[in-house]
Amino acid sequence: MFIQGFHRFCARAVRHNGDLFGKVEPRREVDPYAASGAAWGRLCGNPAVQSRLTPESLFIGICYDDPDVTEADKIRMDVCVSVDASFVPEDGIEVQTIEGGEYARVIHKGSYDGLHGVYRALYGEWIPASGREPKETPSFEIYLNDCTTTPPEELLTEIRVPLR
């Protein structure tokens, strides 16, 4: 794991409104984050969003809950795609802004299954040792390559945790 200090970041993102995961049975061994594929399909399949996708588009997951303390059927995540300021939302799509500021930043190489361990290390070890505190705003992930064409062991995910 590589930690790279702090970074300023501001982007507009499109979020799909509606039921992200559907119903998840709490007794099942299901990772709700892994079930986000349908939401990505709805978002990226939307014609207004599709027409704005470029090689520079960022694919972002905004994570609101800690799976160590939140029941699986209560976990929330927004799937987002960066857009420019002229984008006009429609058909269950809305625009939200990811505020600029200081972020702890780490790039994880490997399967998405390993992301939770990276979060544990960031929140449980690195942030306390740094003397900084996380903000009360959600962390987010930027998916740096395409999970449909990249082997799981080669996936690159940038995690950003907002700091005070």
Solvent accessible surface area in square Angstrom, and as a share of the most:
residue,aa,sasa,rsa
1,M,139,0.62
2,F,133,0.56
3,I,40,0.20
4,Q,88,0.39
5,G,34,0.33
6,F,88,0.37
7,H,78,0.35
8,R,169,0.62
9,F,31,0.13
10,C,92,0.55
11,A,17,0.13
12,R,81,0.30
13,A,0,0.00
14,V,0,0.00
15,R,57,0.21
16,H,42,0.19
17,N,68,0.35
18,G,64,0.61
19,D,96,0.50
20,L,29,0.14
21,F,37,0.16
22,G,36,0.34
23,K,194,0.82
24,V,17,0.10
25,E,71,0.32
26,P,84,0.53
27,R,199,0.73
28,R,139,0.51
29,E,176,0.79
30,V,45,0.26
31,D,76,0.39
32,P,5,0.03
33,Y,48,0.18
34,A,80,0.62
35,A,42,0.32
36,S,10,0.06
37,G,49,0.47
38,A,62,0.48
39,A,0,0.00
40,W,47,0.16
41,G,46,0.44
42,R,97,0.35
43,L,0,0.00
44,C,34,0.20
45,G,40,0.39
46,N,16,0.08
47,P,99,0.63
48,A,22,0.17
49,V,0,0.00
50,Q,100,0.44
51,S,90,0.58
52,R,83,0.30
53,L,60,0.30
54,T,73,0.42
55,P,135,0.85
56,E,134,0.60
57,S,16,0.10
58,L,54,0.27
59,F,63,0.26
60,I,0,0.00
61,G,0,0.00
62,I,10,0.05
63,C,15,0.09
64,Y,71,0.27
65,D,30,0.16
66,D,64,0.33
67,P,55,0.35
68,D,77,0.40
69,V,124,0.71
70,T,29,0.17
71,E,108,0.49
72,A,28,0.22
73,D,59,0.30
74,K,122,0.52
75,I,10,0.05
76,R,135,0.49
77,M,13,0.06
78,D,20,0.10
79,V,2,0.01
80,C,0,0.00
81,V,1,0.00
82,S,19,0.12
83,V,20,0.11
84,D,83,0.43
85,A,83,0.64
86,S,75,0.48
87,F,9,0.04
88,V,109,0.63
89,P,56,0.35
90,E,89,0.40
91,D,109,0.56
92,G,40,0.38
93,I,11,0.05
94,E,50,0.22
95,V,38,0.22
96,Q,36,0.16
97,T,63,0.37
98,I,14,0.07
99,E,116,0.52
100,G,36,0.34
101,G,12,0.12
102,E,59,0.27
103,Y,12,0.05
104,A,0,0.00
105,R,34,0.12
106,V,1,0.01
107,I,59,0.30
108,H,29,0.13
109,K,124,0.52
110,G,10,0.09
111,S,40,0.26
112,Y,77,0.29
113,D,126,0.65
114,G,31,0.29
115,L,15,0.08
116,H,49,0.22
117,G,40,0.39
118,V,13,0.07
119,Y,29,0.11
120,R,133,0.49
121,A,15,0.12
122,L,0,0.00
123,Y,88,0.34
124,G,54,0.52
125,E,121,0.54
126,W,61,0.21
127,I,4,0.02
128,P,82,0.52
129,A,90,0.70
130,S,46,0.30
131,G,66,0.63
132,R,59,0.21
133,E,98,0.44
134,P,42,0.26
135,K,83,0.35
136,E,155,0.70
137,T,74,0.43
138,P,50,0.31
139,S,8,0.05
140,F,4,0.02
141,E,10,0.05
142,I,5,0.03
143,Y,31,0.12
144,L,77,0.38
145,N,45,0.23
146,D,73,0.38
147,C,74,0.44
148,T,115,0.67
149,T,109,0.64
150,T,25,0.15
151,P,67,0.42
152,P,80,0.50
153,E,111,0.50
154,E,76,0.34
155,L,9,0.04
156,L,61,0.30
157,T,0,0.00
158,E,9,0.04
159,I,0,0.00
160,R,12,0.04
161,V,0,0.00
162,P,4,0.03
163,L,3,0.01
164,R,144,0.52
